[in-house]
């Protein structure tokens, strides 16, 4: 039976923090070669189907047009009158296909398109208590990534399938300190889901022709954090906003599932692994975002954002048991670094019912080219976004948006430091396509 026959069906979850993993190998003789890897990583997703998606995150900390602003700046709901409800849905389509080059040493195909689609939704509500105080609640997912390669691809000993997703639940309170200054706070409760599948090489020291085995691992965990924001009206035309989200720690711990381990030496070693102690801890990164909006005239408004994400605290350690004839290593470095975001956008109020949005954004990469891995092939990215908001009725708006996230070409050469095999190649013209829309009711 091959690893492909052993896979479980089901759609991957993600879309992204310190990764610490311990896999204790007790009494191993060091006379076998195996490769077990667990992925932890992801991308910070600005898109949640809300109207701001069409601005590529430009002005996200000042754009108080509906309750979704509590996700990016809790103080923003202080600007919303009455009760407002916002429901959104979106789908992320991917083009992330790997091509091998001459440095690749593993057999197998090229894996297919590893990022096919990822659906998502979000829900927000705000309620004005009085002239100063507003409460709200949001449920959204803006962290994660899911990859699903063919089981028998050339990089199967690094990953076959990996997913990490965080869904946040955020009650929020905002208060107007004055007519121009507001503050907002929201505790954030995140439900995290982690899953990985990876092939296990049954052929000791490259000898034999046995089918691959497989390791599967999945778990869920709750983490807590906070969102805090300030909103300030500098004058009648200019609004400033700043928001901070704390890190959220997720701790996954479960027994891995091992299948089809036919090599007796490998089975002997894995049977002595204290698998209950396989734990993966990660920190969803803290972020800081500053935004500005400037109303040129009754029709045009310009927006911009500058942001920072603490990916260096996401994690530098992943699980990878890599064995040669002399010794065994149990971890693999993930050299993540902090990232920066900048975005510019514009809104055009074409008529009293129709508003058009457009934006462009740049995010730096969380990894150097030499540290890129197939379980999370990050790169710098450009966003091009557009969308519209249309008033169907006096108290009901509809919005839709499209975003292109362009990752360009990403070269990868990932090598087992002890056993020496490499998966090497390129993701050419990698890109994501995000299509979303939603409704806003006002009462």
N, C-alpha and C positions, 0 to 999 in steps of 0.2 A: 504494500500500500504506500502510495506517495504522499508527500505533504499536502498536495493539492486535494487529495481525497479526504484529508482530515480537517480541512477548513470548515469553520462554521459560517453559515450564511448570515446575512444581515447587513444593513447599511452602516458605514462607518460614522462615528461621531467625532466632532472635534470638540473647524476651528478653535495665551497662547505662555526672578523666580529662581530659586536654587534647586537643582536636581541632585539629590544624594541617594545613592543606591548601594546596598550591601548585599552581596551574594557570597555566603561563607562556604567554602569548599573544604570539607574535612577529610583528611587522610588521602588526598589525591596523590597518585604516584607520579604525575607529570609525564606519563608516557602516552598521552592521547592528544588529539587536536579537536577542539570544539569551538563553536562561535555562538554565543547567546547575547543578543543585544536588546535593550529596552530603550525606546525613544521617549524623551520628554522635551517638549518644545512647542512652539506655535508662533502665531503672529497676533499682534494686537489689531483687532478689526474695528475700524471706525464706523463701518456700515452696520446699521441695525434696521434698515428699511424706512427710517424716518425721513422727513423732508431734508434735513441737513446732509443726508447721503449725497444729494445732488450738488453739494458744494465742496466735496472732497475734504471735509472737516474744517474748512475755512469758517472762522467766526463761531466755532462750536461752543465756546464759553460765553457768548453774548447773544446767541440766536434764540430768543425767548418767544417763539411763535406758537409752540404747543408744549404739552407736558414732557415730551422726550428730552427737553433740555436738562431735566434733573439727572440724566445719565452723564452729561458732560460738565454741567455746573448747577448744583442744587439750588443756588441762589436765583436762578432764572425763573423758577415757577412763581416768584413774588410778583412778576409782571403779568400774570395770567388772571383774568377776571372770571368769577363764577366757578363752575365746575367744567372741566375739560377731560375728555377721554380720547386716547390715541392708540390705535391698533395698527401694527405693521407686519408685513411678511416680505421675505426676499429669498432669492436663491443665488448661491455663488457657484459659477461654472468655472472649471479650470482647464488650462492647457499646460500640463507639466509632464512632458515626455522626455525620457532619458535615451541618449544614444551613446553606445560604447565606443571607446577608442582603442588603440593598439596596446595601451598600458594595462588594460583590463585582463585579469588572470583567471577569473571565475567563469565557468560555463553557464549557459542559460540565455534567455531572451532579454530584451531591453525593458521589459516591465510594463509596457503600455502607458496610457495616460493615468498617472498616479492620483490626480486630483480631478475627479469627474464632476461631482456636484455636491453641494451642501445646503440644505434648506434651513431656514431660520425664521423666527418671529419675535416680536416684542410687544409689550403692553405698558402703557403709562396712563396715570390719572392724576389730576391736581384738583384741589378744592380750596377756594378762598374763604378762610375763616372770618376775617374782618379786613379793615383797610391796611393792616400791617402784617398779618400772619397768613401763611398758606401751607397746606400740607399736601403730600403727594406720595405716590408709590409707582415703582417701575420694576418690570421683569424683562431682562434682556440678556443676550449673549454677545459679548464683544471681545472674547478671547478664545483662540483655538485654531486648530488645523487638523485635517484628516487626510491621510495618504493611504492608498491601496494599490500596491503593485501586483503584477502576476506572481503566483506562488513560486514559479520556477525561473524567476528572472536572475540576472547575473549578480545582483546585490542582495540575494535572499538571506545570506548569513549575517547581514547587517539589519535588514528589516524586510518584512513582507507587507505588513499593515501596521499603522500606528495612528492613534487618535488621542487628542486631548481637547476637552471643551469645558468651559466654565459658564454657567448660567447664574446671573446675579439677581437677587431680590433686594430692593432698596426702598424702604420707607424714608420719607424726606420731609424736612421742615425748613421753611424759608421765612425770614423776617426782614421787613423794611426798617432799617435803622433811621433813615430819613427818606425824603422823596427821591433822592439820587443814589443812595447807598443801600444795598441789600446783602445779606449773608444767608447762606444755606448749608445744611448739614444732613447727611444721610448715612446711617450704618448700612453696610453692604454684606449680605450673606450669600456666599457663592457655593453652588453645588458643582463640584468638579468630577469629571469622568475621564479615566485614563485606560487605554487599551493598547496592547502591542502583540503582534505575532511575528515570529522570526524562525527561519529554518535552522536545524541543527545538523551539522555534517557528521554522518555516521562513519565516514571513511577515515580511520586513524592514519595520521601522517600522509594522507592522500592516497592510501592503498585501499583497494577494493572498489566495488561498484554498487554499494548499498544505496537504497533510496534515502532521502533526507528524513530526519525526524522534525519535530516542531515544538516550540515553546510558545504558550499563550499566557497572557497575563492581563487582568483587568480589575479595576476597583473604582469605587466612588468615595468621595469625602466632602465634608463641609468645611469651608474656611470663612473667616470674617475679616472685614476691613471697614474703611470709611471713605466717603467723598465729602469734601469741603470746598465751598466756593464763595467768591465775592463778585458783586456786579455793581458797577459805578457809572452813572451818567455824567460824563465830563461836561457836556453841554447839550443843547437841543439836537445836535447832529451826531455826536460822538459818544459811543458807549465802550467801556473797558470791562474785561472779565478775566479772572484768574481762578483756576480750579486745581485741586490736588486730590489724587486718589492714593490711598495707602496700598502697600503690598497686601496680598492675600496668600496665606500659607496653606497649601494643600498637602496632606500626608496620606499616601496610598500604601497599603500593606495587605497582601493577600498571598495565597499559595499559588505559584505558577502551575499550569497544566502542561505536562510533558507527554508527547505522543510519539510512538514509533521509534523509540531509542533501541536500535537493534545491536549496536556495537557493545560487546560485553564490558570492555574497559570503560567506555563512556558511561554505560548504564551503572556500573559499579560506583564511579565517582559521583554521578548525579544522585544516586540513591543515598549518598552520604551528605548531600547538601541539606542544610537546615532551611528548607524552602519557606517555612513560615516566617522567616526573618527577611524576606525580600521586600524591602521598603523603599519607596521613591518619594522624596519630599521636594516640593518646588514652591517657589514664591512667584505668584503672578505679579509682574513688576509694578512698583509705584510709578505714578506719572505726574507731571506738572504741565498744564496748558495755559497759555495766555492768549487772549483774543481781543480784537478790536473791530468795531463797525463804524462806518462813516456814511451818512446819508448825503449824497451829492445833491439830490433834488427829490421831489415827490415820487419820481419814477425809479431812480437808481440808488442802490446801496452797495458800498464796497466792504469786503470783510477779509480778515486775515487771522492766522493762528500760528503760534510757535510753541512747540512741545518737546518734552524730554521724557524718555522711558528708561527705567533702571534695569535693563536686561542683564547687566553684569551680576546682579543678585539673583538671576533666574536659576543659575546652576552651572557648575563646571564639571560635574561628575555624572556619567551615565553608566548603566550596567553593560558590561561586555566581558564575558569569560573567554579569554584568548590564551590558548595553551600550545606550547611547543614541547619538545622532548625533555626539557630540563625544568621548566617552571610554568606557573599559571598566574595570570593577572586577572583581576576581577572588576576593574573600572576602566572607563574611557573618558578622557577630558572633553568637555564641551566649552570652548573658549568664547562664550558670549560677551558682548560689550554693550555699553549704553548706546541708545539711538536718539536721533534728533528728527523732528518733524517741522516742516514749514508748509503753509498752504495759503493760497489767495483765491478769492471768489467774488462773485457779484450776483445781486438779485435785481431783476427788472420787473417792476409792477406794471405789466403791459396794459392792464385795465383793472377796474375794481374787482374782477373775479379771477384773473389769471396772473400768476407770478412765475417767472422763469428763473432758474438757478443754474449757475455754471461755476466750476472750480478746478483748480490744479494743485497738486501737492507732491512733495518729495519727502521720503523717509530714508535715512541712512541704514546701512546693513548692520545686523546684530552680530555678524561673524566676518572675519577676514576670509578671502577666497580660499586660502590654504586650509582653513578650519571647517569648511562647508561639509555637511554630511548628507547622506541620502535619506536619513530618517527625518530631517528637517532642513531642506535646501533653501535657506534664507538668502536674500540679496537686497541691495538697495532697491527702492521701488518708486515709480512715478504713478500718480493717480490723475486721471482725467474724468471728470464727472459732470453730469448735467441732469436736469429734472424740472418738474413744474408742480405748482400747487394750484388747484382750481376749486372755487367755491361753488359746490353743487346747489347749496341752499344757504340761507343766511347763517345757519348754525352748523353746517356740515361741509367740510373741506375734503378733497381727495388729492393725494400727491403720488407721483411716480418718479423714478430716477434710474439712471444707468451709470455705472462706474467701471472704467477700465483700470486695472492695477497691473502695470507692466513691470516685470522683473528682469527682462532681457535675458542674455545668455549667462548660464551659471555652470562653470566647470567644477567637477568633483573628482578627487582622487582620494579615496578612503581606504586605508591599509590596516590590516591586522598587525599590530606592532610586534607580536611574537611569532605567530604562524605565517605571517608574511603575505597572504593573499590580498589582492587589491580589486576594488570595483572602481573603474575609471571611465569618465566620459563627460557628457555635457547635456544640460537641459537648455535647449535652444528656443529663444523667443518665448520664454515662460510668461504666462499672463493669467490673470483672473478676470472674470466678467461678473459683475454684481448687478442684478436686476431686482428692484424692490418697489414697494408702494404701500399705501395705507390710507386710513381715514381718521379725521379728527372731528369729534362731536363737541359742541359747546352748549352749556345749559345756563 
